[in-house]
Amino acid sequence: MALFKKRTVGKPGEWYYCLEHKKVEEGPDCPGKDRFGPYASPQEAQRAMEIAQERNLEWETDPRWHDAKGGGQSAGDD
């Protein structure tokens, strides 16, 4: 008997952007490794790549993530 039941159908109102198919999907149709989300609307899911780019830029320019004392390495570089 499986400990975890695979969810085959998403909840109504959960929107994802599939990175493999390059399309918006309602519910988790594709594996988690291939999607961004959930988003509140299909329009927001359609902007998933833009949102990710904006968040990456915010992270790259956030001084809290870059320690000048550490020889120029960011907090996540080990």
C-alpha positions as CSV (number, residue, x, y, z in Angstrom):
1,M,0.0,0.0,0.0
2,A,1.3,3.4,-1.0
3,L,2.0,5.9,1.8
4,F,1.3,8.9,-0.4
5,K,-1.5,9.0,-2.9
6,K,-0.5,10.6,-6.2
7,R,-2.7,13.6,-7.0
8,T,-3.9,13.2,-10.5
9,V,-6.3,16.2,-10.6
10,G,-5.5,19.7,-9.5
11,K,-7.8,21.9,-7.5
12,P,-10.0,24.3,-9.5
13,G,-8.3,27.7,-9.5
14,E,-4.7,26.4,-9.2
15,W,-2.8,27.5,-12.3
16,Y,0.7,26.4,-13.3
17,Y,3.1,27.2,-16.1
18,C,4.6,24.0,-17.6
19,L,8.3,24.6,-18.5
20,E,8.4,21.5,-20.8
21,H,5.2,22.3,-22.8
22,K,5.5,26.1,-22.5
23,K,1.9,26.5,-21.6
24,V,-0.5,27.3,-18.8
25,E,-2.3,24.4,-17.1
26,E,-5.1,24.2,-14.6
27,G,-4.0,21.8,-11.8
28,P,-0.7,19.9,-11.7
29,D,-0.9,18.0,-15.0
30,C,2.9,17.8,-15.3
31,P,5.6,16.7,-12.7
32,G,6.6,19.3,-10.2
33,K,10.1,19.5,-11.7
34,D,8.6,20.8,-14.9
35,R,6.4,23.6,-13.6
36,F,6.1,26.9,-11.8
37,G,3.2,27.6,-9.6
38,P,0.6,27.6,-8.3
39,Y,-0.7,31.0,-9.4
40,A,-4.1,32.6,-8.7
41,S,-5.0,33.1,-12.3
42,P,-4.1,31.9,-15.8
43,Q,-2.9,35.4,-16.6
44,E,-0.5,35.3,-13.7
45,A,0.7,31.8,-14.7
46,Q,1.3,33.1,-18.3
47,R,3.7,35.6,-16.8
48,A,5.6,32.9,-14.8
49,M,8.9,33.4,-16.7
50,E,8.7,37.2,-16.3
51,I,8.0,36.8,-12.6
52,A,10.9,34.5,-12.2
53,Q,13.2,36.9,-14.0
54,E,12.0,39.8,-11.8
55,R,12.6,37.8,-8.6
56,N,16.1,36.7,-9.8
57,L,17.0,40.3,-10.5
58,E,15.7,41.4,-7.0
59,W,17.8,38.6,-5.5
60,E,20.9,39.5,-7.5
61,T,20.7,43.1,-6.5
62,D,19.7,42.6,-2.8
63,P,22.7,43.7,-0.6
64,R,21.5,41.3,2.2
65,W,22.5,38.3,0.0
66,H,26.0,39.6,-0.9
67,D,28.7,39.8,1.8
68,A,31.5,42.2,0.9
69,K,33.7,40.6,3.7
70,G,33.4,37.2,2.1
71,G,35.7,37.9,-0.8
72,G,32.8,38.7,-3.2
73,Q,31.0,35.4,-2.8
74,S,27.3,35.4,-2.4
75,A,25.6,33.8,0.6
76,G,24.7,30.6,-1.4
77,D,28.2,30.0,-2.8
78,D,30.1,27.3,-0.9
